Each structure stands twice: as structure tokens, then as C-alpha cells.
Amino acid sequence: MSNFTPKRLAPEETLGEKLRQVRLAKGLHLDDLSKSLGIRRNYLEALEENRYDLLPTGLYGKSFLKKYGQRLGLHSKELSDELHNLEINLDDPFSQKVVKKKNFIIFPKLIRNTLIASAVLACLLYLAIYAKKITAPPDLSIIQPAENLLLQENFYLVQGLTEPEAEVRINEAIVLNNNNGSFSQMVNLKKGINTLTITAKKKYSRQSQEIRQILVE
């Protein structure tokens, strides 16, 4: 087979096209070239398609082009001239812009996903706190009677404090409370031990309970 003498690129012919034409004229296959050169096939295809944005940046991309061109019989000077004429130096600002553009696409997507995940977690945390708040038993404080009270009378004024929206009951009888949550109720007592069960409960909450015993002589 006679040696192939590459000719100068026509104005409309790209370096990638010339690489492909030379390879085909020599009857070489990309898989075989990839093994002999130690360059991945997709990088060789990128060179032939003028897809320099798919090559590694910096010296690696230039080295691939140089090795591939020399393997096909193109001289280093000719490669350098073509690179200069076509302004496709692989480490020029254009290639860097392509890489930066890809990174720019990846990082905003990562930031967006992080923000979405944070928003979802914040909503779930808010719902958990809100659910805990509405199901928590209301505060209930008994002002009087004190525990284990001894009386002579058969009646007593029970007083206490709870949350404004809570429903208060004394021995299951509803007691009205005012706007600030304070309540009072006169209860009738019998001789002997009287057990008062005082409860407070909001609409969806658990129940608070206090028990007082009064002994009437």
C-alpha cells in the first residue's frame, strides 16, 4: 500500500473530517486504534466529529489529538498549524466555557434539590410540632381546694386555671371558664370523704386531670 500523503484542509473541511478520511483511507477501525493508542473510542469519535467539548480539558485533550494525528501520519507541525488556523486549541477559553457550562447546569440542580428537600423537611417539622401542640393536654392548675382538706361545711368553692379554649369538668359536670382560662364552681359535699375529679381538655387534645379529696366532718 502506498503511503497516504495528507493534503491541506479545504476551507470547508474540518480537522475532524480530515482525521476520519485519513483513517478510512488507511482501512483503520476505531476499536483497533483505541486499543493501540490507549485512548477511549468515544474520545476518538469526538475528535473526528469536532466535539472538543467532550474531551478532557488541558494537556490530555491536546495529547489525544497529537497521538491520533501522528498515528494517522499527520506531522506535529501540520497539526499545530491546523489547530492555530481553525482556533480549536483544546485549552482555550472556549473549551473551558463548555465545561463551566456543564458544571453550571449540575450545581444549580443540586442546589435546587437541596432547597426542595429543606423545604419539605421544614414543612414536616412544622406539621409535627403543630400536631404535638394540638394533641398535648392543656395546662391545669388547681388553686383550691388543697389536697386532703378537712371541712365542717357541706359545700366548697373550687377554683383553678387552665387554657382559655379548654373544657373543664368537675366530676363530669361542665364548668364554665372565662376568657383567660380561670374557672370557679361551688360544689356540694356530703359527710365523709368527697373525691373531686377535675379535668380539662381541648378539642383534639389529650385530657389533663387533677384529683382532690375533701373530708367533711
Backbone hydrogen bonds in HBPLUS format (Angstrom, degrees):
<---DONOR---> <-ACCEPTOR-->    atom                        ^
c    i                          cat <-CA-CA->   ^        H-A-AA   ^      H-
h    n   atom  resd res      DA  || num        DHA   H-A  angle D-A-AA Bond
n    s   type  num  typ     dist DA aas  dist angle  dist       angle   num
A0013-GLU N   A0010-ALA O   2.83 MM   3  5.01 152.9  1.90 112.7 122.0     1
A0018-LYS N   A0014-THR O   3.07 MM   4  6.41 153.1  2.14 146.7 154.2     2
A0019-LEU N   A0015-LEU O   2.93 MM   4  6.23 157.2  1.99 152.6 158.4     3
A0020-ARG N   A0016-GLY O   3.05 MM   4  6.32 158.9  2.09 147.7 153.1     4
A0021-GLN N   A0017-GLU O   2.90 MM   4  6.14 160.3  1.94 149.3 154.8     5
A0022-VAL N   A0018-LYS O   2.91 MM   4  6.07 162.1  1.94 153.1 157.5     6
A0023-ARG N   A0019-LEU O   3.01 MM   4  6.17 161.1  2.05 146.5 151.9     7
A0024-LEU N   A0020-ARG O   2.92 MM   4  6.16 165.3  1.95 153.8 157.4     8
A0025-ALA N   A0021-GLN O   2.89 MM   4  6.03 153.9  1.96 144.2 151.9     9
A0026-LYS N   A0022-VAL O   3.02 MM   4  6.22 141.2  2.18 143.8 153.5    10
A0026-LYS N   A0023-ARG O   3.18 MM   3  5.19 126.5  2.49  93.8 107.2    11
A0028-LEU N   A0023-ARG O   3.05 MM   5  5.38 175.0  2.05 152.3 151.4    12
A0027-GLY N   A0024-LEU O   3.03 MM   3  4.90 150.8  2.12  96.9 106.0    13
A0033-LEU N   A0029-HIS O   3.00 MM   4  6.29 163.5  2.03 156.0 161.1    14
A0034-SER N   A0030-LEU O   2.78 MM   4  5.89 153.9  1.85 149.4 156.9    15
A0035-LYS N   A0031-ASP O   3.16 MM   4  6.42 152.7  2.24 143.4 149.0    16
A0036-SER N   A0032-ASP O   3.02 MM   4  6.27 165.9  2.04 152.5 156.3    17
A0037-LEU N   A0033-LEU O   2.85 MM   4  5.81 156.9  1.90 150.7 156.4    18
A0038-GLY N   A0034-SER O   2.92 MM   4  5.59 128.6  2.19 130.4 142.5    19
A0039-ILE N   A0034-SER O   3.17 MM   5  4.95 133.9  2.39 130.7 140.4    20
A0043-TYR N   A0040-ARG O   3.03 MM   3  5.46 135.9  2.23 107.3 119.1    21
A0044-LEU N   A0040-ARG O   3.26 MM   4  6.73 152.9  2.34 148.5 156.1    22
A0044-LEU N   A0041-ARG O   3.05 MM   3  5.11 114.8  2.50  96.5 112.3    23
A0045-GLU N   A0041-ARG O   2.89 MM   4  6.22 158.7  1.93 156.5 162.9    24
A0046-ALA N   A0042-ASN O   2.99 MM   4  6.09 147.8  2.10 131.3 140.1    25
A0047-LEU N   A0043-TYR O   2.99 MM   4  6.30 149.6  2.08 144.4 151.7    26
A0048-GLU N   A0044-LEU O   3.08 MM   4  6.42 158.2  2.13 148.7 153.9    27
A0049-GLU N   A0045-GLU O   2.93 MM   4  6.12 137.1  2.12 144.6 156.8    28
A0051-ARG N   A0046-ALA O   2.78 MM   5  4.71 153.6  1.84 149.2 149.8    29
A0050-ASN N   A0047-LEU O   3.28 MM   3  5.11 162.2  2.31 100.5 104.8    30
A0054-LEU N   A0051-ARG O   3.05 MM   3  5.76 163.9  2.08 117.7 122.8    31
A0055-LEU N   A0052-TYR O   3.23 MM   3  5.34 162.2  2.26 103.8 109.2    32
A0063-SER N   A0059-LEU O   2.80 MM   4  5.89 153.3  1.87 149.0 157.0    33
A0064-PHE N   A0060-TYR O   2.94 MM   4  6.23 153.3  2.01 151.9 158.5    34
A0065-LEU N   A0061-GLY O   3.18 MM   4  6.46 160.8  2.22 147.3 151.5    35
A0066-LYS N   A0062-LYS O   2.94 MM   4  6.17 158.3  1.99 148.4 154.7    36
A0067-LYS N   A0063-SER O   2.90 MM   4  6.05 169.0  1.91 154.3 156.8    37
A0068-TYR N   A0064-PHE O   2.91 MM   4  6.00 161.3  1.94 148.3 154.1    38
A0069-GLY N   A0065-LEU O   2.88 MM   4  5.94 163.1  1.90 146.3 151.6    39
A0070-GLN N   A0066-LYS O   2.92 MM   4  6.07 163.7  1.95 150.2 154.9    40
A0071-ARG N   A0067-LYS O   2.92 MM   4  6.04 151.4  2.00 141.6 149.9    41
A0072-LEU N   A0068-TYR O   3.11 MM   4  6.37 139.9  2.28 141.7 151.8    42
A0072-LEU N   A0069-GLY O   3.19 MM   3  5.19 127.6  2.48  94.0 107.3    43
A0074-LEU N   A0069-GLY O   2.78 MM   5  5.03 152.7  1.86 154.7 145.4    44
A0073-GLY N   A0070-GLN O   3.01 MM   3  4.93 152.2  2.09  98.2 107.1    45
A0079-LEU N   A0075-HIS O   2.92 MM   4  6.26 156.9  1.98 153.9 160.9    46
A0080-SER N   A0076-SER O   2.86 MM   4  6.13 159.7  1.90 150.6 156.3    47
A0081-ASP N   A0077-LYS O   2.82 MM   4  6.06 159.3  1.86 150.2 155.8    48
A0082-GLU N   A0078-GLU O   2.90 MM   4  6.10 161.4  1.93 149.3 154.3    49
A0083-LEU N   A0079-LEU O   2.86 MM   4  6.05 159.9  1.90 150.8 156.8    50
A0084-HIS N   A0080-SER O   2.90 MM   4  6.10 155.5  1.96 145.6 152.5    51
A0085-ASN N   A0081-ASP O   2.80 MM   4  5.99 165.0  1.82 152.9 157.4    52
A0086-LEU N   A0082-GLU O   2.85 MM   4  5.91 161.4  1.89 150.7 155.3    53
A0087-GLU N   A0083-LEU O   2.91 MM   4  5.68 115.3  2.33 133.2 147.0    54
A0088-ILE N   A0083-LEU O   3.25 MM   5  5.43 156.3  2.31 140.4 147.4    55
A0087-GLU N   A0084-HIS O   3.33 MM   3  5.05 146.9  2.45  93.0 102.5    56
A0092-ASP N   A0089-ASN O   3.03 MM   3  5.52 152.3  2.11 128.0 125.4    57
A0096-GLN N   A0092-ASP O   3.41 MM   4  6.75 164.0  2.44 151.5 156.0    58
A0097-LYS N   A0093-PRO O   2.88 MM   4  6.06 146.1  2.00 145.0 154.1    59
A0097-LYS N   A0094-PHE O   3.11 MM   3  5.10 118.9  2.50  92.5 107.6    60
A0098-VAL N   A0094-PHE O   3.14 MM   4  6.53 147.7  2.25 146.0 154.1    61
A0098-VAL N   A0095-SER O   3.11 MM   3  5.18 119.5  2.50  94.7 109.2    62
A0099-VAL N   A0095-SER O   3.15 MM   4  6.52 163.3  2.17 153.6 156.5    63
A0100-LYS N   A0096-GLN O   2.85 MM   4  6.03 166.8  1.86 152.9 157.2    64
A0101-LYS N   A0097-LYS O   2.77 MM   4  5.88 146.7  1.88 141.6 151.1    65
A0102-LYS N   A0098-VAL O   3.03 MM   4  6.37 152.5  2.11 147.6 154.0    66
A0103-ASN N   A0099-VAL O   2.94 MM   4  6.29 163.8  1.97 154.6 158.9    67
A0104-PHE N   A0100-LYS O   2.72 MM   4  5.88 148.6  1.81 143.3 153.2    68
A0105-ILE N   A0101-LYS O   2.98 MM   4  6.27 137.0  2.17 139.0 149.8    69
A0105-ILE N   A0102-LYS O   3.05 MM   3  5.11 125.9  2.35  94.7 108.8    70
A0106-ILE N   A0102-LYS O   2.99 MM   4  6.33 154.0  2.06 149.0 156.2    71
A0107-PHE N   A0103-ASN O   2.88 MM   4  6.02 178.0  1.88 163.0 162.3    72
A0110-LEU N   A0106-ILE O   3.01 MM   4  6.33 149.9  2.10 148.2 157.3    73
A0110-LEU N   A0107-PHE O   3.05 MM   3  4.95 114.4  2.50  94.1 110.1    74
A0111-ILE N   A0107-PHE O   2.81 MM   4  6.10 161.3  1.85 157.4 162.8    75
A0112-ARG N   A0108-PRO O   2.75 MM   4  5.88 158.7  1.79 145.9 152.4    76
A0113-ASN N   A0109-LYS O   2.92 MM   4  6.11 161.7  1.95 145.7 150.3    77
A0114-THR N   A0110-LEU O   2.92 MM   4  6.12 152.0  2.00 144.6 152.8    78
A0115-LEU N   A0111-ILE O   2.87 MM   4  6.12 157.8  1.92 151.6 157.4    79
A0116-ILE N   A0112-ARG O   2.91 MM   4  6.16 158.2  1.96 150.1 156.3    80
A0117-ALA N   A0113-ASN O   2.90 MM   4  6.07 162.2  1.93 145.9 150.9    81
A0118-SER N   A0114-THR O   2.87 MM   4  6.05 154.7  1.93 145.9 153.4    82
A0119-ALA N   A0115-LEU O   2.88 MM   4  6.08 155.3  1.94 146.7 153.4    83
A0120-VAL N   A0116-ILE O   2.91 MM   4  6.19 157.9  1.96 150.8 156.8    84
A0121-LEU N   A0117-ALA O   2.94 MM   4  6.14 162.0  1.97 148.5 153.4    85
A0122-ALA N   A0118-SER O   2.86 MM   4  6.04 153.8  1.93 145.4 153.1    86
A0123-CYS N   A0119-ALA O   2.94 MM   4  6.19 155.4  2.00 146.3 152.6    87
A0124-LEU N   A0120-VAL O   2.92 MM   4  6.19 161.3  1.95 150.8 156.2    88
A0125-LEU N   A0121-LEU O   2.85 MM   4  6.03 155.2  1.91 147.1 154.2    89
A0126-TYR N   A0122-ALA O   2.88 MM   4  6.07 156.4  1.93 145.2 151.9    90
A0127-LEU N   A0123-CYS O   2.88 MM   4  6.13 162.6  1.91 152.0 156.4    91
A0128-ALA N   A0124-LEU O   2.92 MM   4  6.10 153.0  1.99 143.4 151.1    92
A0129-ILE N   A0125-LEU O   2.92 MM   4  6.17 161.3  1.96 150.4 155.1    93
A0130-TYR N   A0126-TYR O   2.82 MM   4  6.00 160.5  1.85 151.2 157.5    94
A0131-ALA N   A0127-LEU O   2.79 MM   4  5.90 161.0  1.82 147.0 152.5    95
A0132-LYS N   A0128-ALA O   2.93 MM   4  6.09 155.7  1.99 143.3 150.3    96
A0133-LYS N   A0129-ILE O   2.89 MM   4  6.08 148.5  1.99 142.5 151.6    97
A0134-ILE N   A0130-TYR O   2.97 MM   4  6.26 161.7  2.00 155.0 158.2    98
A0135-THR N   A0131-ALA O   3.08 MM   4  6.13 140.7  2.24 141.4 151.2    99
A0136-ALA N   A0132-LYS O   2.98 MM   4  5.83 121.5  2.33 136.4 148.3   100
A0206-ARG N   A0135-THR O   2.97 MM  71  5.82 146.0  2.09 131.7 132.0   101
A0141-SER N   A0161-LEU O   2.82 MM  20  5.14 162.9  1.85 158.8 163.4   102
A0161-LEU N   A0141-SER O   2.74 MM  20  5.14 154.7  1.81 152.9 160.4   103
A0143-ILE N   A0159-GLN O   2.87 MM  16  5.38 139.8  2.03 125.3 136.1   104
A0144-GLN N   A0159-GLN O   3.21 MM  15  5.29 164.9  2.23 133.9 135.3   105
A0159-GLN N   A0144-GLN O   2.90 MM  15  5.29 161.4  1.93 144.8 150.5   106
A0149-LEU N   A0213-GLN O   3.14 MM  64  6.61 143.9  2.28 158.6 157.9   107
A0215-LEU N   A0149-LEU O   2.73 MM  66  6.14 166.8  1.75 169.6 171.2   108
A0151-LEU N   A0215-LEU O   2.79 MM  64  6.12 165.9  1.81 161.7 164.3   109
A0217-GLU N   A0151-LEU O   3.01 MM  66  6.43 164.3  2.03 166.2 165.4   110
A0189-LEU N   A0154-ASN O   2.64 MM  35  4.51 170.0  1.65 131.8 128.1   111
A0156-TYR N   A0187-VAL O   2.95 MM  31  5.48 146.1  2.07 148.7 158.9   112
A0187-VAL N   A0156-TYR O   2.82 MM  31  5.48 168.3  1.83 156.9 158.9   113
A0158-VAL N   A0185-GLN O   2.81 MM  27  5.22 164.1  1.83 149.0 144.8   114
A0185-GLN N   A0158-VAL O   2.81 MM  27  5.22 148.8  1.90 146.1 156.0   115
A0160-GLY N   A0183-PHE O   3.00 MM  23  5.50 158.1  2.05 151.5 151.4   116
A0183-PHE N   A0160-GLY O   3.02 MM  23  5.50 161.7  2.05 143.1 143.9   117
A0162-THR N   A0181-GLY O   2.91 MM  19  4.85 155.2  1.97 122.0 130.2   118
A0166-ALA N   A0163-GLU O   3.00 MM   3  5.47 163.9  2.02 122.0 127.1   119
A0167-GLU N   A0201-LYS O   2.84 MM  34  5.28 176.4  1.85 137.4 138.0   120
A0201-LYS N   A0167-GLU O   3.03 MM  34  5.28 144.7  2.16 131.7 142.5   121
A0175-VAL N   A0168-VAL O   2.75 MM   7  5.32 163.9  1.78 150.6 148.0   122
A0169-ARG N   A0199-THR O   2.96 MM  30  5.27 156.5  2.02 141.7 146.4   123
A0199-THR N   A0169-ARG O   2.88 MM  30  5.27 161.5  1.91 150.7 157.0   124
A0170-ILE N   A0173-ALA O   2.84 MM   3  5.19 156.9  1.89 145.7 147.9   125
A0173-ALA N   A0170-ILE O   3.01 MM   3  5.19 161.8  2.04 113.4 116.0   126
A0171-ASN N   A0197-THR O   2.84 MM  26  5.11 170.5  1.85 149.1 150.5   127
A0178-ASN N   A0182-SER O   2.99 MM   4  5.78 158.3  2.04 166.0 166.0   128
A0181-GLY N   A0178-ASN O   3.06 MM   3  5.44 164.9  2.08 117.0 120.7   129
A0192-GLY N   A0216-VAL O   2.86 MM  24  5.07 173.4  1.86 139.9 142.2   130
A0216-VAL N   A0192-GLY O   2.84 MM  24  5.07 166.2  1.86 143.9 144.7   131
A0194-ASN N   A0214-ILE O   2.72 MM  20  5.07 154.7  1.78 145.8 154.8   132
A0214-ILE N   A0194-ASN O   2.82 MM  20  5.07 159.5  1.86 145.9 152.8   133
A0196-LEU N   A0212-ARG O   2.69 MM  16  5.13 178.5  1.69 169.3 169.5   134
A0212-ARG N   A0196-LEU O   2.91 MM  16  5.13 161.8  1.95 147.9 154.0   135
A0198-ILE N   A0210-GLU O   2.82 MM  12  5.19 168.6  1.83 172.7 170.3   136
A0210-GLU N   A0198-ILE O   2.79 MM  12  5.19 157.3  1.84 155.1 162.5   137
A0200-ALA N   A0208-SER O   2.99 MM   8  5.19 149.0  2.09 138.1 143.0   138
A0208-SER N   A0200-ALA O   2.88 MM   8  5.19 175.2  1.88 160.7 162.0   139
